[in-house]
Amino acid sequence: MKRSIRNNSAPKNFTQYALQGIRRASSALAAFCLTAVLAFAGTVSPQLSGMDPNQPVQIIVQYNPSLIGGLLSDVCGLVNLINLLPGGELCSTTVGNAISLAQNPQVAHVSVNNILAPTDSIVYDYTPQTLQPTSATAGTTNPNLGKNIGVAVIDSGIQINQDLIGNGSLLSSIFPQVVYAKSFVSGESVDDYYGHGTHIAGMIAGNGANSAGSAYFQHIHGIAPGAHLISLKVLDANGQSNDAEVIQAIDQAIQLKDVYNIKVINLSLGRPVFESYKTDPLCQEVEKAWRSGITVVVAAGNGGRNNPATTQGYGTIAAPGNDPLVITVGAMNTEGTPQRGDDLMTTYSSKGPTVGDNIVKPDIVAPGNRIFSILDPNATLETEYPGNIVPLSSYEVSPLAGQVSKYFILNGTSMAAGATSGAVAALLGTQNLTPDQVKARLMMTATKNFPRTSVITDPTSGQNFTIQYDLFTVGAGYLDLDAALASTVTIPANVNAASPVATPGSPNASGQTPVYVSNNSSDYSTWGSNAVWGTNTDWSYNAVWGTSVWTSNSTDSGSNAVWGTNAVWGTSTDSGYNAVWGTNAVWGTNAVWGTSTDSGTNAVWGTGDATANQ
């Protein structure tokens, strides 16, 4: 694609795009918290309150932790109990009955069992003249990276080939990298029928056996080939799942944590945000995993091109990436080159802040465009998109007739999350860190060298996409594993790396609106005077990125401006209190993400399916 880079000041209209979400904080949060019907009643997701009372719905009922939940099964049984969930029940009923269930004193909260999809995209931003693999680290594989670290890949399953067997030799098959597999998809085995999970697994721990040696001029391998994988299948052959299946898979990972030394969970999937992370059962489950000692890596979502409410992709972070604890990852484009200096943000990577809670996301960005990884023969993705099969000529010296490629190309924040999970495994293979220490280390050492803006022209539609490199687009910066491994900075064991909350300040005389950011925790100010970003960095008073990357000094236009003299919001213009996603209310009954998307059983990302142009 044709690109240009502009280092001039950011366009002022970016301010209103992101500011719309934050200005609506009070009204959205009010929608979050529908008051209890009775004195001891639970709460109901705003999503349910906007639906037809007679509409059939599958719901997740969370127990009231302060009361005995033994009778809850009887309550759910009246409305068709389907399955037991950790801390709750999965039931099938009507919307009206679901809302009534909240009146039971044993019930803490009632939510919809929403559909999830993988965060990959068949559409990419750039087509290099010569295909170059961008999933592998430089040089040969290092089998010690991630050694003995367990990574739970909660995805579509993993199809094993030589790239995922020990060190790649036939004799090593007694030491497979996939040490455990379980399917949570009804009627499907642990095999990967979709092709997404296998691709992610290759990025994390592929050993590159199918492209190693003198017969190949490109060695395609994962980040942490020493890691072992725990495959927890939740995505079916069509790439769909739901909250309940993912919650059960996460809980399984927690239960197996000590058995397989699971230190990382990769979630390259997501859905729209329908309620606060404080009540969303999916977000509560990832927090449970985080607090158990597992670093949870989540894709940000591929909504960066979505613009139904003229927000230019701001406010499109997917759940559970909206949770402040997890590491939420956006996607960079390597431009098909090994050097980092020319890398740019993708147009489709979702941007913050998060809907309703206004959490600053993503946390970091990582390679996600045109990623080469393991091909899963006959899987849905490979069958539907044969053009994404990597040509043998792009990595083999002398391809022979009849040979079949072993690699496939995918794009999206799914791939960026996979790269980050591999980096986390590699880091944890060298030192014992808490999830918060891991997150702080990756954010602190992330590369912060970006242009102010870049412009990308889609060659098919001719549409221009202007990307501003602010904290709601790139977070703390670009994943740098070498820097993370080499860092000698001591991060306190009690560090709380929860992503901060953003609120707008008052516009100055120039019409610039500063952004206030504050940590979610009062016990340790990660984002304040003890900031993790780098030397002399202070979220409160100085430039976010340390030595004032974006401005000539750290003086700001308001006492707490995030970007100093060039506040991210620009003008103070606010388009009002209209919907973030469409023409109706934020949590309303119609479009949530686009004109043809609903909050129920249809596509969750935009005007088409989950792998469409985003």
NURO-968827 format. One line per 10 residues: number of its first residue (from 0); for each residue x, y, z of C-alpha. Coordinates in Angstrom, 2 decimals. Example, Ala and Ser with C-alpha at 12.3 -4.5 7.8 and 13.67 -1.06 7.14 Angstrom:
2
0> 12.30/-4.50/7.80 ~ 13.67/-1.06/7.14
END
This chain:
614
0> 0.00/0.00/0.00 ~ 1.06/3.55/-0.58 ~ 2.14/5.26/2.62 ~ 3.42/8.58/3.76 ~ 4.68/9.67/7.14 ~ 3.91/13.02/8.65 ~ 5.76/14.39/11.66 ~ 3.76/17.56/11.95 ~ 1.35/18.19/14.81 ~ -1.60/15.85/15.07
10> -4.82/16.92/13.34 ~ -7.17/18.56/15.77 ~ -10.11/16.37/14.85 ~ -8.47/13.42/16.60 ~ -9.43/15.04/19.86 ~ -13.14/14.68/19.39 ~ -12.84/11.08/18.20 ~ -11.35/9.81/21.43 ~ -12.96/12.46/23.61 ~ -16.45/11.33/22.63
20> -15.98/8.11/24.56 ~ -14.60/9.80/27.65 ~ -17.14/12.65/27.72 ~ -19.82/10.00/27.88 ~ -18.25/8.29/30.88 ~ -20.87/9.33/33.37 ~ -23.82/8.33/31.21 ~ -22.26/5.03/30.15 ~ -21.32/4.14/33.68 ~ -24.84/4.92/34.76
30> -26.02/2.39/32.21 ~ -23.56/-0.13/33.60 ~ -25.07/-0.12/37.04 ~ -28.78/-0.79/36.84 ~ -29.84/-0.63/40.45 ~ -30.97/-3.73/42.29 ~ -34.71/-4.46/42.22 ~ -34.84/-5.64/45.82 ~ -32.69/-4.88/48.84 ~ -30.51/-7.95/48.27
40> -31.03/-8.27/44.54 ~ -28.27/-8.64/42.01 ~ -27.56/-6.51/38.97 ~ -28.38/-7.04/35.30 ~ -26.22/-6.37/32.26 ~ -27.40/-3.24/30.40 ~ -27.41/-5.42/27.29 ~ -30.39/-7.40/28.65 ~ -32.34/-4.29/29.56 ~ -32.39/-3.21/25.92
50> -33.72/-6.51/24.58 ~ -37.26/-7.79/23.98 ~ -38.49/-9.40/27.27 ~ -39.90/-12.37/25.30 ~ -36.71/-13.03/23.35 ~ -35.01/-16.37/24.12 ~ -31.56/-15.87/25.53 ~ -28.72/-17.82/27.02 ~ -27.42/-16.18/30.18 ~ -24.61/-16.44/32.68
60> -25.77/-16.08/36.28 ~ -23.02/-15.17/38.73 ~ -23.35/-16.21/42.36 ~ -23.44/-13.71/45.18 ~ -20.07/-14.48/46.81 ~ -21.34/-13.44/50.24 ~ -24.16/-16.02/50.24 ~ -24.41/-19.77/49.86 ~ -25.11/-20.62/46.21 ~ -26.43/-24.11/46.77
70> -29.99/-23.28/45.75 ~ -29.01/-21.41/42.61 ~ -29.07/-24.56/40.51 ~ -32.71/-24.99/41.48 ~ -33.43/-21.43/40.42 ~ -31.69/-21.90/37.07 ~ -33.25/-25.32/36.73 ~ -36.62/-23.66/36.35 ~ -35.31/-22.01/33.21 ~ -33.30/-24.90/31.76
80> -29.92/-25.26/33.46 ~ -27.33/-26.04/30.77 ~ -23.98/-26.29/32.46 ~ -22.08/-25.45/35.62 ~ -19.62/-22.57/35.42 ~ -17.02/-21.52/37.95 ~ -18.86/-19.17/40.29 ~ -22.10/-19.26/38.34 ~ -24.54/-21.04/36.07 ~ -25.25/-21.08/32.35
90> -28.99/-21.04/31.70 ~ -31.41/-20.78/28.79 ~ -34.52/-18.64/29.36 ~ -36.22/-15.47/28.15 ~ -34.92/-11.96/28.64 ~ -37.76/-11.18/31.03 ~ -37.02/-14.21/33.19 ~ -33.32/-13.41/33.10 ~ -33.95/-9.95/34.50 ~ -36.25/-11.43/37.15
100> -33.51/-13.83/38.26 ~ -31.54/-10.87/39.55 ~ -34.16/-10.51/42.30 ~ -32.91/-13.74/43.87 ~ -30.62/-12.85/46.80 ~ -28.21/-15.59/45.71 ~ -27.63/-13.83/42.40 ~ -24.91/-11.22/42.06 ~ -25.21/-10.45/38.34 ~ -26.92/-11.68/35.16
110> -25.26/-11.35/31.74 ~ -25.79/-12.60/28.20 ~ -23.68/-15.55/27.08 ~ -22.23/-13.62/24.15 ~ -20.64/-14.88/20.94 ~ -16.87/-14.49/20.52 ~ -14.70/-14.66/17.41 ~ -10.97/-14.79/16.65 ~ -9.22/-11.47/16.13 ~ -7.56/-12.33/12.83
120> -8.32/-10.62/9.55 ~ -7.84/-11.81/5.99 ~ -7.41/-8.20/4.88 ~ -3.96/-6.73/5.40 ~ -2.43/-3.30/5.08 ~ 0.58/-3.88/2.90 ~ 1.68/-6.28/0.19 ~ 5.48/-6.42/-0.10 ~ 6.94/-7.13/-3.51 ~ 8.75/-10.17/-2.12
130> 7.06/-12.16/0.62 ~ 9.12/-12.21/3.79 ~ 8.21/-14.13/6.93 ~ 7.65/-11.82/9.85 ~ 6.83/-14.26/12.63 ~ 10.35/-15.51/13.32 ~ 13.03/-14.00/15.47 ~ 16.33/-13.36/13.70 ~ 18.74/-16.23/13.09 ~ 18.33/-19.80/14.22
140> 15.95/-20.96/16.92 ~ 16.97/-20.91/20.55 ~ 15.40/-23.97/22.20 ~ 16.05/-22.49/25.62 ~ 13.71/-19.55/25.12 ~ 10.61/-20.27/27.18 ~ 12.04/-23.56/28.41 ~ 9.65/-25.40/30.76 ~ 7.09/-22.57/30.62 ~ 3.51/-23.66/29.95
150> 1.40/-21.50/27.63 ~ -2.34/-22.15/27.47 ~ -3.58/-21.41/23.96 ~ -7.33/-20.86/24.28 ~ -8.30/-20.95/20.63 ~ -9.48/-23.35/17.91 ~ -7.19/-26.21/18.89 ~ -3.71/-27.11/17.64 ~ -2.89/-29.38/14.71 ~ 0.54/-30.86/15.39
160> 3.22/-31.14/12.70 ~ 7.04/-31.26/12.84 ~ 7.17/-27.60/13.82 ~ 5.44/-28.49/17.08 ~ 7.25/-31.71/18.05 ~ 10.12/-31.25/20.48 ~ 13.16/-30.02/18.58 ~ 11.70/-31.07/15.24 ~ 13.27/-34.51/14.96 ~ 11.25/-37.71/14.69
170> 12.97/-39.12/17.75 ~ 11.74/-36.18/19.81 ~ 8.09/-37.10/19.25 ~ 8.00/-38.54/22.76 ~ 8.45/-34.96/23.94 ~ 5.68/-33.12/22.08 ~ 5.30/-29.41/22.69 ~ 1.52/-29.81/23.05 ~ 1.36/-31.57/26.42 ~ -2.39/-31.35/27.02
180> -5.47/-30.80/24.89 ~ -9.15/-30.49/25.66 ~ -12.14/-29.36/23.62 ~ -14.94/-27.25/25.05 ~ -16.74/-27.22/21.70 ~ -19.71/-29.58/21.62 ~ -19.35/-32.26/18.96 ~ -15.77/-31.40/17.98 ~ -12.56/-33.17/18.96 ~ -9.39/-31.41/20.09
190> -8.24/-31.12/16.45 ~ -8.08/-27.68/14.87 ~ -10.80/-27.47/12.21 ~ -10.52/-23.69/11.82 ~ -6.75/-23.19/11.51 ~ -6.39/-20.19/13.81 ~ -5.08/-21.90/16.93 ~ -2.39/-23.77/15.01 ~ -1.15/-20.51/13.53 ~ -0.99/-18.92/16.99
200> 0.77/-21.97/18.44 ~ 3.44/-21.74/15.75 ~ 4.06/-18.08/16.55 ~ 4.47/-18.84/20.23 ~ 6.54/-22.02/20.18 ~ 7.09/-23.30/16.63 ~ 10.58/-24.78/16.28 ~ 10.84/-24.13/12.52 ~ 11.65/-27.75/11.61 ~ 9.80/-27.47/8.28
210> 12.01/-24.60/7.12 ~ 15.37/-25.45/8.72 ~ 18.57/-26.30/6.89 ~ 20.42/-25.47/3.70 ~ 17.37/-26.17/1.52 ~ 15.66/-23.06/2.92 ~ 16.63/-19.42/2.81 ~ 14.01/-18.35/5.36 ~ 13.70/-20.03/8.75 ~ 10.13/-19.63/10.03
220> 9.83/-20.29/13.74 ~ 8.19/-19.05/16.90 ~ 9.39/-16.80/19.69 ~ 9.78/-19.34/22.51 ~ 10.38/-22.83/21.03 ~ 11.31/-24.14/24.48 ~ 7.80/-23.59/25.81 ~ 5.20/-26.32/26.01 ~ 1.61/-25.72/24.96 ~ -1.72/-26.49/26.59
230> -4.42/-26.51/23.91 ~ -7.86/-25.54/25.23 ~ -10.23/-25.49/22.26 ~ -13.13/-23.03/22.30 ~ -13.43/-21.88/18.66 ~ -15.36/-24.22/16.38 ~ -14.79/-24.98/12.70 ~ -16.38/-21.60/11.82 ~ -14.27/-19.66/14.32 ~ -17.07/-19.04/16.83
240> -17.25/-19.50/20.57 ~ -19.10/-17.97/23.49 ~ -18.37/-16.52/26.89 ~ -19.23/-19.72/28.77 ~ -16.83/-21.88/26.76 ~ -13.97/-19.42/27.17 ~ -14.67/-19.05/30.90 ~ -14.57/-22.83/31.33 ~ -11.30/-23.02/29.38 ~ -9.69/-20.30/31.48
250> -10.80/-22.08/34.64 ~ -9.29/-25.31/33.30 ~ -5.98/-23.50/32.77 ~ -6.08/-22.28/36.37 ~ -6.73/-25.82/37.62 ~ -3.84/-27.19/35.53 ~ -1.50/-24.34/36.44 ~ 0.75/-26.33/38.75 ~ 0.55/-29.56/36.73 ~ 1.97/-28.01/33.54
260> 3.61/-24.90/34.98 ~ 1.15/-22.69/33.09 ~ 2.45/-19.15/33.31 ~ 0.77/-17.63/30.24 ~ -2.71/-17.64/28.71 ~ -3.12/-16.45/25.12 ~ -6.56/-15.13/24.14 ~ -6.54/-14.18/20.45 ~ -10.29/-13.70/20.46 ~ -12.86/-11.19/21.60
270> -16.26/-9.58/21.29 ~ -17.82/-6.13/21.77 ~ -17.92/-4.60/25.24 ~ -21.47/-4.79/26.59 ~ -20.90/-3.84/30.23 ~ -18.23/-2.79/32.69 ~ -15.31/-5.15/33.21 ~ -16.29/-5.02/36.89 ~ -19.38/-7.14/36.21 ~ -18.60/-8.84/32.89
280> -18.14/-12.57/33.73 ~ -15.49/-13.00/31.03 ~ -13.42/-10.14/32.42 ~ -13.88/-11.43/35.95 ~ -12.53/-14.80/34.84 ~ -9.37/-13.35/33.25 ~ -8.81/-11.43/36.48 ~ -9.12/-14.71/38.38 ~ -6.39/-16.21/36.19 ~ -4.20/-13.13/36.59
290> -4.47/-13.22/40.37 ~ -3.63/-16.94/40.36 ~ -0.23/-16.06/38.88 ~ -0.91/-16.49/35.15 ~ -0.04/-13.64/32.77 ~ -3.03/-13.17/30.46 ~ -2.34/-11.78/26.97 ~ -5.37/-10.59/24.98 ~ -5.79/-9.28/21.44 ~ -7.06/-5.67/21.29
300> -9.48/-6.39/18.44 ~ -9.56/-5.50/14.75 ~ -11.97/-2.56/14.89 ~ -9.56/0.20/13.94 ~ -11.29/0.79/10.60 ~ -14.75/0.83/12.14 ~ -16.23/4.30/12.04 ~ -20.01/4.12/12.53 ~ -19.98/7.00/15.01 ~ -17.17/9.00/13.33
310> -14.69/8.07/16.05 ~ -12.07/6.92/13.52 ~ -11.65/3.59/15.28 ~ -11.24/5.01/18.77 ~ -13.17/3.21/21.50 ~ -13.12/-0.18/19.73 ~ -11.11/-2.30/22.18 ~ -12.75/-5.73/22.46 ~ -13.56/-7.71/25.60 ~ -11.81/-9.14/27.55
320> -9.04/-6.82/26.38 ~ -10.92/-4.01/28.13 ~ -9.92/-5.43/31.51 ~ -7.25/-3.26/33.19 ~ -5.19/-6.20/34.49 ~ -4.47/-8.11/31.29 ~ -1.86/-7.24/28.65 ~ -3.89/-5.96/25.69 ~ -1.99/-5.98/22.39 ~ -2.46/-3.99/19.19
330> -0.98/-4.90/15.79 ~ 2.01/-3.35/14.02 ~ 3.03/-3.84/10.39 ~ 6.65/-4.92/9.89 ~ 6.50/-3.73/6.26 ~ 8.03/-7.08/5.25 ~ 11.48/-6.09/6.50 ~ 13.58/-7.37/9.43 ~ 14.45/-3.91/10.76 ~ 12.07/-2.16/13.17
340> 12.69/1.41/12.02 ~ 10.18/1.32/9.15 ~ 7.39/-0.46/11.04 ~ 4.03/1.30/11.23 ~ 0.69/0.75/12.94 ~ -1.95/-1.21/11.07 ~ -5.21/0.48/10.17 ~ -7.37/-2.28/11.63 ~ -5.86/-2.45/15.13 ~ -8.47/-1.41/17.71
350> -7.93/1.75/19.73 ~ -8.87/2.86/23.21 ~ -10.14/4.08/25.49 ~ -12.43/1.22/26.47 ~ -16.18/1.75/26.27 ~ -17.76/2.87/29.53 ~ -14.77/2.34/31.83 ~ -12.35/4.52/29.78 ~ -9.36/2.29/30.48 ~ -6.20/3.29/28.61
360> -5.67/0.51/26.06 ~ -3.92/-1.13/24.27 ~ -0.99/-1.67/26.62 ~ 1.57/-2.43/23.92 ~ 1.72/-3.23/20.21 ~ 3.48/-6.13/18.44 ~ 3.90/-7.53/14.90 ~ 0.52/-8.59/13.52 ~ 0.43/-7.99/9.76 ~ 1.16/-10.71/7.18
370> 2.51/-13.14/9.76 ~ 3.87/-16.48/8.52 ~ 3.15/-19.45/10.78 ~ 2.08/-23.08/10.68 ~ -0.52/-24.11/8.11 ~ -3.32/-26.45/9.16 ~ -4.22/-28.50/6.04 ~ -7.92/-28.69/5.19 ~ -8.91/-26.26/7.97 ~ -11.59/-23.66/7.26
380> -9.22/-20.71/6.88 ~ -6.85/-22.53/4.56 ~ -9.75/-23.83/2.45 ~ -11.55/-20.50/2.16 ~ -8.40/-18.41/1.61 ~ -5.95/-20.49/-0.45 ~ -4.27/-17.29/-1.55 ~ -2.89/-16.93/1.97 ~ -0.90/-20.17/1.73 ~ 2.78/-19.17/1.72
390> 4.38/-19.97/-1.67 ~ 7.24/-22.46/-1.40 ~ 9.38/-20.09/-3.45 ~ 9.25/-17.52/-0.67 ~ 11.19/-19.70/1.78 ~ 12.60/-22.75/-0.08 ~ 15.68/-22.59/-2.31 ~ 14.60/-25.12/-4.96 ~ 10.96/-26.15/-4.61 ~ 10.06/-29.43/-6.27
400> 6.87/-30.20/-8.12 ~ 4.26/-31.74/-5.89 ~ 5.60/-30.25/-2.67 ~ 3.07/-28.62/-0.36 ~ 3.70/-25.47/1.66 ~ 3.74/-25.85/5.42 ~ 2.96/-22.21/6.24 ~ 0.03/-19.80/6.11 ~ -0.38/-16.02/6.34 ~ -2.74/-14.34/8.80
410> -3.15/-10.77/9.94 ~ -4.63/-9.16/13.01 ~ -4.24/-8.43/16.68 ~ -4.59/-12.20/17.17 ~ -1.11/-12.54/15.74 ~ 0.19/-9.61/17.80 ~ -1.09/-11.32/20.94 ~ 0.61/-14.57/19.89 ~ 3.94/-12.78/19.44 ~ 3.54/-11.19/22.86
420> 2.66/-14.49/24.56 ~ 5.82/-15.97/23.08 ~ 7.81/-13.03/24.44 ~ 6.25/-13.47/27.88 ~ 7.18/-17.17/27.88 ~ 10.74/-16.30/26.86 ~ 10.98/-13.71/29.63 ~ 9.56/-16.05/32.26 ~ 12.00/-18.74/31.18 ~ 14.82/-16.54/32.45
430> 13.36/-15.15/35.67 ~ 10.47/-15.60/38.06 ~ 8.09/-12.66/37.73 ~ 4.51/-11.97/38.74 ~ 2.01/-11.11/35.99 ~ 2.18/-7.46/37.06 ~ 5.98/-7.48/36.91 ~ 5.83/-9.03/33.42 ~ 3.40/-6.38/32.20 ~ 5.43/-3.58/33.73
440> 8.67/-4.91/32.22 ~ 7.23/-5.22/28.72 ~ 5.68/-1.75/28.84 ~ 8.78/-0.15/30.30 ~ 11.12/-1.64/27.69 ~ 8.79/-1.23/24.70 ~ 10.19/0.88/21.85 ~ 8.67/4.36/21.84 ~ 10.13/5.63/18.59 ~ 7.16/6.39/16.34
450> 6.25/9.01/13.78 ~ 3.58/11.44/14.92 ~ 1.20/10.21/12.21 ~ 1.19/7.96/9.16 ~ -1.21/7.79/6.22 ~ -2.19/4.54/4.52 ~ -4.16/4.33/1.27 ~ -6.17/1.21/0.63 ~ -5.34/0.28/-3.01 ~ -8.73/-1.35/-3.53
460> -11.06/1.34/-2.22 ~ -8.73/4.32/-2.42 ~ -9.70/5.21/1.14 ~ -7.09/7.02/3.23 ~ -6.50/6.06/6.85 ~ -4.60/8.50/9.04 ~ -3.10/6.94/12.15 ~ -2.05/9.01/15.12 ~ 0.52/7.36/17.39 ~ -1.03/8.27/20.72
470> -1.47/6.22/23.89 ~ -4.88/4.94/22.72 ~ -3.26/3.55/19.56 ~ 0.19/2.28/20.58 ~ -0.10/2.17/24.36 ~ 3.33/2.07/26.01 ~ 5.03/1.25/22.73 ~ 6.31/-1.54/20.48 ~ 7.19/-4.91/22.02 ~ 10.98/-5.31/22.36
480> 11.88/-8.75/23.73 ~ 15.64/-8.14/23.59 ~ 15.26/-5.05/25.75 ~ 12.95/-6.87/28.17 ~ 15.43/-9.73/28.56 ~ 18.36/-7.35/29.01 ~ 16.65/-4.99/31.44 ~ 18.22/-4.73/34.89 ~ 15.54/-2.49/36.36 ~ 14.12/-3.94/39.56
490> 10.35/-3.90/39.55 ~ 8.83/-4.25/43.03 ~ 7.07/-7.54/43.71 ~ 3.98/-5.65/44.84 ~ 3.72/-3.54/41.69 ~ 0.17/-3.06/40.43 ~ 0.34/-2.72/36.66 ~ -3.39/-2.25/36.11 ~ -3.92/-0.02/33.08 ~ -4.96/3.51/34.10
500> -8.25/5.32/33.59 ~ -8.38/8.34/31.29 ~ -10.55/11.41/31.84 ~ -10.48/14.73/29.95 ~ -9.38/17.92/31.61 ~ -10.43/21.46/30.81 ~ -9.40/22.88/27.42 ~ -6.74/25.56/27.44 ~ -6.74/28.87/25.56 ~ -5.56/27.11/22.40
510> -8.44/24.67/22.51 ~ -6.23/21.75/23.56 ~ -7.79/19.35/26.03 ~ -5.36/17.56/28.35 ~ -6.00/14.02/29.52 ~ -5.81/12.93/33.14 ~ -4.75/9.36/33.79 ~ -4.91/7.65/37.14 ~ -4.10/4.18/38.39 ~ -6.92/1.88/39.41
520> -5.12/0.97/42.60 ~ -4.39/3.08/45.63 ~ -1.75/0.77/47.12 ~ 1.00/1.30/44.55 ~ 1.09/4.14/42.05 ~ 2.45/2.36/38.96 ~ 1.45/5.23/36.72 ~ 2.36/8.12/39.01 ~ 5.67/9.12/40.51 ~ 6.87/5.51/40.35
530> 6.01/5.13/36.68 ~ 7.31/2.07/34.84 ~ 7.82/3.68/31.44 ~ 11.42/4.74/31.72 ~ 13.84/7.27/33.13 ~ 12.17/10.20/34.87 ~ 8.78/9.35/33.45 ~ 5.76/10.54/35.34 ~ 2.18/10.01/34.21 ~ 1.05/12.85/36.42
540> 3.12/15.82/35.34 ~ 5.65/15.00/32.65 ~ 5.48/13.55/29.15 ~ 4.26/9.95/29.07 ~ 7.19/8.52/27.19 ~ 10.09/9.65/29.35 ~ 12.41/12.12/27.65 ~ 9.64/13.90/25.80 ~ 9.54/12.00/22.53 ~ 6.60/14.00/21.29
550> 7.40/17.46/22.51 ~ 10.41/19.69/22.94 ~ 9.87/19.75/26.67 ~ 7.65/18.19/29.30 ~ 5.67/21.32/29.99 ~ 2.02/20.67/29.44 ~ -0.94/22.77/28.53 ~ -2.74/21.71/31.68 ~ -1.19/20.42/34.88 ~ -1.70/16.78/33.90
560> -1.66/16.75/30.08 ~ -0.59/13.37/28.78 ~ 1.08/14.65/25.62 ~ 2.46/17.88/26.94 ~ 2.03/20.86/24.65 ~ 0.41/18.74/21.98 ~ -2.41/17.23/23.98 ~ -3.81/14.12/22.34 ~ -7.31/15.53/22.19 ~ -6.49/18.74/20.31
570> -9.64/20.82/20.30 ~ -12.23/20.54/22.99 ~ -15.01/19.99/20.50 ~ -17.32/17.21/21.61 ~ -19.97/15.84/19.30 ~ -22.25/15.37/22.27 ~ -23.62/12.36/24.02 ~ -24.54/10.21/21.07 ~ -23.79/6.51/20.81 ~ -20.19/5.38/20.61
580> -20.91/2.62/18.12 ~ -23.97/3.56/16.12 ~ -27.03/5.76/16.03 ~ -28.54/4.42/19.24 ~ -27.51/4.17/22.86 ~ -24.13/2.72/23.81 ~ -25.75/-0.42/25.17 ~ -28.89/-0.09/23.04 ~ -31.02/-2.63/21.25 ~ -29.71/-2.04/17.76
590> -26.25/-1.77/16.24 ~ -23.37/-2.12/18.64 ~ -20.43/-2.14/16.28 ~ -21.90/-1.36/12.90 ~ -25.04/-1.09/10.86 ~ -25.66/-4.81/10.53 ~ -24.24/-6.05/13.81 ~ -26.40/-6.89/16.76 ~ -25.64/-7.80/20.32 ~ -26.79/-11.36/19.99
600> -26.16/-14.18/17.58 ~ -24.98/-12.37/14.45 ~ -21.52/-11.15/13.47 ~ -19.75/-9.43/16.32 ~ -17.23/-7.20/14.55 ~ -18.77/-5.12/11.81 ~ -20.83/-5.47/8.69 ~ -19.67/-9.01/7.93 ~ -18.09/-12.00/9.59 ~ -15.18/-11.92/11.96
610> -12.55/-12.25/9.24 ~ -13.95/-9.58/6.95 ~ -12.37/-6.23/6.15 ~ -11.87/-4.41/9.38
END
